[in-house]
Amino acid sequence: MTGTNSGRFDALTAGVGALAGTVAYVFGYALTYALTSSEIQNSAAQQLLEVFSGESATWKAVGWVFYNAHFVDAEIPGLLGASRAIDFIAEVEAFPSLLYALPPVLLFLAGAVVARSNAAANAAGGAKAGASVLLGYFALSVAGAFLFAVPVGEAATAEPDFVAAILVAGVVYPAVFGTFGGVVASVVQSSRATISPQ
């Protein structure tokens, strides 16, 4: 295996991974916005939310749907004070179920890009490189959990489930799908190197 990368992980790889994770998160949110924002803007629930919160909350409600795509529920205050966990993708017919595939696909691609840029030539190297997308994705998942919160009244807040937003969206998704993308990219790269003429 002379001249191949068997799993080097350095500051450059970490930087590329953080950037790729950030791009995957931003692009995922942007696509979710494109697919759902008009439906959200025209909904009675959105108009009621704006009355209670005093602000246009469409971009924040899109954030709830984006977290729903990671199987993270939105916590919506009820009339009697108890919060209700809602998955809008499952409950709103206008939202395509394809949204659930968005984070895995984008994180897989991000992990593959990092592994390719790292020239990882085996599964272990690809896994390390691909998993580095967690650095950027985790940071934005935490930030989004705060940014997508909407105050409703004096004491209540509509927001993504904070713990799940961090653990599931911020850690599990990038760790699993980014790593998988890195492994696949490295195995493909190694196969091509093996069969190509020397």
C-alpha positions as CSV (number, residue, x, y, z in Angstrom):
1,M,0.0,0.0,0.0
2,T,2.9,2.3,-0.6
3,G,1.9,5.8,-1.5
4,T,-1.7,5.5,-0.4
5,N,-3.4,7.1,2.5
6,S,-4.3,4.5,5.1
7,G,-6.2,6.8,7.4
8,R,-4.3,10.1,7.8
9,F,-6.5,12.7,9.6
10,D,-5.1,16.2,10.0
11,A,-6.2,19.8,10.4
12,L,-6.8,20.1,6.6
13,T,-9.2,17.1,6.6
14,A,-11.0,18.4,9.7
15,G,-11.4,21.8,8.0
16,V,-12.7,20.2,4.8
17,G,-15.0,18.0,6.9
18,A,-16.4,21.0,8.8
19,L,-17.0,22.9,5.6
20,A,-18.7,19.9,3.9
21,G,-20.9,19.4,7.0
22,T,-21.8,23.1,7.0
23,V,-22.7,23.0,3.3
24,A,-24.8,19.9,3.8
25,Y,-26.8,21.5,6.6
26,V,-27.3,24.8,4.8
27,F,-28.2,23.1,1.5
28,G,-30.6,20.8,3.2
29,Y,-32.3,23.7,4.9
30,A,-32.4,25.6,1.6
31,L,-34.0,22.7,-0.2
32,T,-36.5,22.2,2.6
33,Y,-37.4,25.9,2.4
34,A,-37.9,25.7,-1.4
35,L,-40.2,22.7,-1.0
36,T,-42.3,23.8,2.0
37,S,-42.2,27.5,2.6
38,S,-45.1,28.5,0.3
39,E,-47.4,25.8,2.0
40,I,-46.3,27.0,5.4
41,Q,-46.9,30.7,4.6
42,N,-50.5,30.0,3.5
43,S,-51.4,27.8,6.4
44,A,-53.8,28.9,9.1
45,A,-51.4,27.6,11.8
46,Q,-48.7,29.8,10.5
47,Q,-51.0,32.9,10.6
48,L,-52.1,32.0,14.1
49,L,-48.4,31.6,15.1
50,E,-47.6,35.0,13.8
51,V,-50.4,36.6,15.8
52,F,-49.1,35.0,19.0
53,S,-45.4,35.6,18.3
54,G,-45.7,39.0,16.6
55,E,-43.2,38.1,13.9
56,S,-43.1,36.3,10.6
57,A,-42.1,32.8,11.6
58,T,-42.0,31.0,8.2
59,W,-38.3,30.5,8.1
60,K,-38.3,29.2,11.6
61,A,-41.2,26.8,10.8
62,V,-39.2,25.5,7.8
63,G,-36.5,24.8,10.4
64,W,-38.9,22.6,12.3
65,V,-39.7,20.7,9.1
66,F,-36.0,20.3,8.4
67,Y,-35.5,18.8,11.9
68,N,-38.5,16.6,11.2
69,A,-36.5,15.2,8.2
70,H,-34.0,13.9,10.8
71,F,-36.9,12.4,12.8
72,V,-36.7,15.2,15.4
73,D,-40.1,16.4,16.5
74,A,-41.2,20.0,16.9
75,E,-42.4,20.8,20.4
76,I,-45.5,23.0,20.0
77,P,-47.2,24.4,23.2
78,G,-50.8,23.3,23.7
79,L,-53.8,25.4,24.9
80,L,-53.6,23.9,28.4
81,G,-49.8,24.4,28.7
82,A,-48.6,20.9,27.7
83,S,-46.4,20.7,24.6
84,R,-47.2,18.4,21.8
85,A,-44.6,16.7,19.7
86,I,-45.3,17.0,16.0
87,D,-43.7,15.7,12.8
88,F,-45.1,17.9,10.1
89,I,-43.8,15.8,7.3
90,A,-45.9,12.9,8.5
91,E,-48.9,15.0,9.3
92,V,-49.1,17.5,6.4
93,E,-50.0,15.8,3.1
94,A,-48.5,18.6,1.0
95,F,-45.0,17.9,2.4
96,P,-43.2,15.2,0.4
97,S,-42.0,12.2,2.3
98,L,-38.8,12.5,0.1
99,L,-37.7,15.1,2.7
100,Y,-36.7,12.3,5.0
101,A,-34.1,11.2,2.4
102,L,-32.6,14.7,2.2
103,P,-30.2,14.7,5.2
104,P,-28.9,11.2,4.6
105,V,-28.2,11.8,1.0
106,L,-26.5,15.2,1.6
107,L,-24.4,13.8,4.4
108,F,-23.4,10.8,2.4
109,L,-22.3,13.0,-0.4
110,A,-20.4,15.3,2.0
111,G,-18.6,12.4,3.5
112,A,-17.7,11.1,0.1
113,V,-16.3,14.5,-0.9
114,V,-14.1,14.7,2.2
115,A,-12.8,11.2,1.7
116,R,-12.0,11.9,-1.9
117,S,-10.2,15.2,-1.0
118,N,-8.3,13.3,1.7
119,A,-7.3,10.6,-0.9
120,A,-8.3,8.0,1.6
121,A,-7.5,4.6,0.0
122,N,-9.1,2.2,2.5
123,A,-12.2,1.9,4.5
124,A,-10.6,3.1,7.8
125,G,-9.2,6.2,6.2
126,G,-12.5,6.9,4.5
127,A,-14.5,6.4,7.7
128,K,-12.3,8.9,9.6
129,A,-12.5,11.5,6.8
130,G,-16.2,11.0,6.2
131,A,-17.0,11.3,9.9
132,S,-15.4,14.7,10.0
133,V,-18.6,16.2,8.5
134,L,-19.9,16.0,12.0
135,L,-17.8,19.0,13.0
136,G,-19.8,21.5,10.8
137,Y,-23.2,19.7,10.9
138,F,-23.2,19.5,14.7
139,A,-22.4,23.2,15.2
140,L,-25.3,24.2,12.9
141,S,-27.7,21.7,14.4
142,V,-27.1,23.2,17.9
143,A,-27.4,26.7,16.5
144,G,-30.6,25.8,14.6
145,A,-32.2,24.4,17.7
146,F,-31.9,27.9,19.2
147,L,-32.6,30.0,16.1
148,F,-35.7,28.1,15.1
149,A,-37.4,28.7,18.5
150,V,-40.5,30.8,18.4
151,P,-41.8,32.5,21.6
152,V,-45.5,31.9,21.9
153,G,-47.0,34.1,24.7
154,E,-45.0,34.9,27.8
155,A,-43.7,31.6,28.9
156,A,-44.1,29.1,26.1
157,T,-41.9,28.4,23.1
158,A,-42.5,26.4,19.9
159,E,-39.2,24.8,18.9
160,P,-37.4,21.6,17.8
161,D,-36.9,19.0,20.5
162,F,-33.6,20.4,21.8
163,V,-32.0,17.1,23.0
164,A,-33.0,15.2,19.9
165,A,-31.8,18.1,17.7
166,I,-28.3,17.8,19.2
167,L,-28.0,14.0,19.6
168,V,-30.0,12.8,16.5
169,A,-29.6,15.6,14.0
170,G,-26.2,16.9,15.2
171,V,-24.4,13.6,16.1
172,V,-26.1,10.4,14.8
173,Y,-27.0,11.6,11.3
174,P,-23.6,13.0,10.3
175,A,-21.6,10.3,12.1
176,V,-23.6,7.5,10.4
177,F,-24.1,8.9,6.9
178,G,-21.0,10.9,6.6
179,T,-18.9,7.9,7.7
180,F,-20.8,5.7,5.2
181,G,-20.1,8.1,2.4
182,G,-16.5,8.3,3.3
183,V,-16.1,4.5,3.4
184,V,-17.9,4.0,0.0
185,A,-15.8,6.7,-1.7
186,S,-12.5,5.3,-0.3
187,V,-13.4,1.7,-1.4
188,V,-14.4,2.9,-4.9
189,Q,-11.1,4.9,-5.1
190,S,-9.1,1.9,-3.9
191,S,-10.8,-0.4,-6.5
192,R,-10.1,2.0,-9.3
193,A,-6.4,2.2,-8.2
194,T,-6.2,-1.6,-8.1
195,I,-7.6,-2.2,-11.6
196,S,-5.9,0.8,-13.3
197,P,-2.7,0.1,-15.3
198,Q,0.5,0.9,-13.4
